[in-house]
Amino acid sequence: MSDTPTERPLPRRGGSARFVALGSALRLLKALPGPVRERLLDHTVGGVSAAPPPFGDVLRIVGAAGGIPDGRRWQERLLAQRPDLRAVRVHDVVDDADGRLRIRVYRPPADAPTARAGFVWVHGGAFVLGGLDAQEAHWPAIELAAAGIPVVSADYRMCIDGVHYPQPQDDVLTAWRWARAHADELGVDPDRLHLGGGSAGACLVAGATLRLRDEGLPLPASLYLGYPVLQPHLPPAPPRVAAELATVDLVSDEWVREMMENWAGSASLEDPYVSPGLADPAGLPPTYVLTCGLDGLRRASEPFVERLRDARVPVPQDVLAGARHAPLNDPSNPHGQEALRRLRTWLTGGLSAMAE
C-alpha cells in the first residue's frame, strides 16, 4: 500500500453557482408529492449517450441535491411491455443498524426451474449517482430473475457529504455476506453465487473481491465487470482503438481522474482496492469483462484483461462494437439487450458457453 495523502479539494470549475442552484432545485423536487415528482423524474431516465458536465459540476449538483432520486414510471412501462416480468418476486431488505445493508432481492417465478446460479449485482453512476430504482440496478436484475437466476441488487452510499473509500465498498461486501448467509432462501448454493457490477459498480466489486482474496474468505463463483472504471489514469489507446474513439464525444481523462479522486478521498489512488486495475489479479475467480466499442474506459479495461490472462485467470471478453458506455442502463438499447444476453450466458454456462 502507498502512503495516505491528505484529502483532495473539490475540482474548481467555472459556473459552479449555477450547478449548486440546479442541485438545490432538485432537492426541492424530492419534497414534491409523489405523483408530481415521478412525472418530473421520468424525463431524466435514460442511458448514457453523451459526455456529462465536468465532474466538479456533477459533484456540486449531487451534493446540493443531497443525492438525486430515480423515478419509477419507467418500471411501470417495462412491465406493461413485458408482462412476464410480473412473475418475478421482488422485495427490499434494509438494515442500517448493522453494516449498512440496502438491497433488493429478485426471486425467479414460483414455477421456474431450480436455480443453477445466483448473482449479486452492483449498479454504477460515477460513485455519486444511482440507486435501487435506477435502470442499471433494476432492469438487469428483474430480467435475470425472470430467466431463473435469483439476484441481489445492492445499493451503497454515494461519495458525497464526506463519504469516500472504503464506505461504498464496505456496503457491497455487506450485501455479499448477506447473500451468502441467505443463499438457501435464494434457492442456490452459496458457492454458486456470482458477483458483478457496471462501471463504478464494477470498480467496487473488483476491489471487494480483492479484499476477499487477501483475507482468505470465500470468493464469488465468478466476477462480472461490465464496462468497468478500474484506475484513475487511462493508458493510451492502440491506433485502431484510438481511431474508433475519435468518432464520439467521450468523458475526458481529467473527468475520470477527478471521479476516482473523489471516490478515493484520503486514500491513495495506487491502493489496489481503490484502483483494482492496478492490482495483481492472481487468484481472482473466473472473470468476464464486457467493454463497449465507443467507450473511453476500454483503454484501461482491455489492458486489465491481458493482466488477468497473464495471471492465469480465465477471462472471456466481449467488445460491443458501436456501443456507448453503460448499455445496461437502457432497456430499449439493442446493445443493452445483447449485453444482458451475454451476461445470462456467462452465469448459466460459464466459460464453455461463452466460447459458443
Secondary structure as UniProt FT lines:
FT   TURN            14..15
FT   HELIX           16..30
FT   HELIX           34..41
FT   HELIX           42..44
FT   HELIX           55..65
FT   HELIX           73..81
FT   HELIX           83..87
FT   STRAND          89..95
FT   TURN            96..97
FT   STRAND          101..107
FT   TURN            110..111
FT   STRAND          118..122
FT   TURN            126..128
FT   TURN            132..133
FT   HELIX           135..146
FT   TURN            147..148
FT   STRAND          151..154
FT   TURN            161..162
FT   TURN            165..166
FT   HELIX           167..181
FT   HELIX           183..186
FT   HELIX           190..192
FT   STRAND          193..198
FT   HELIX           200..214
FT   TURN            215..216
FT   STRAND          223..226
FT   HELIX           239..245
FT   TURN            246..247
FT   HELIX           253..264
FT   TURN            265..266
FT   TURN            269..270
FT   TURN            272..274
FT   HELIX           276..278
FT   TURN            282..283
FT   STRAND          287..294
FT   TURN            296..297
FT   HELIX           298..310
FT   TURN            311..312
FT   STRAND          317..324
FT   HELIX           327..329
FT   TURN            331..332
FT   HELIX           334..354
//
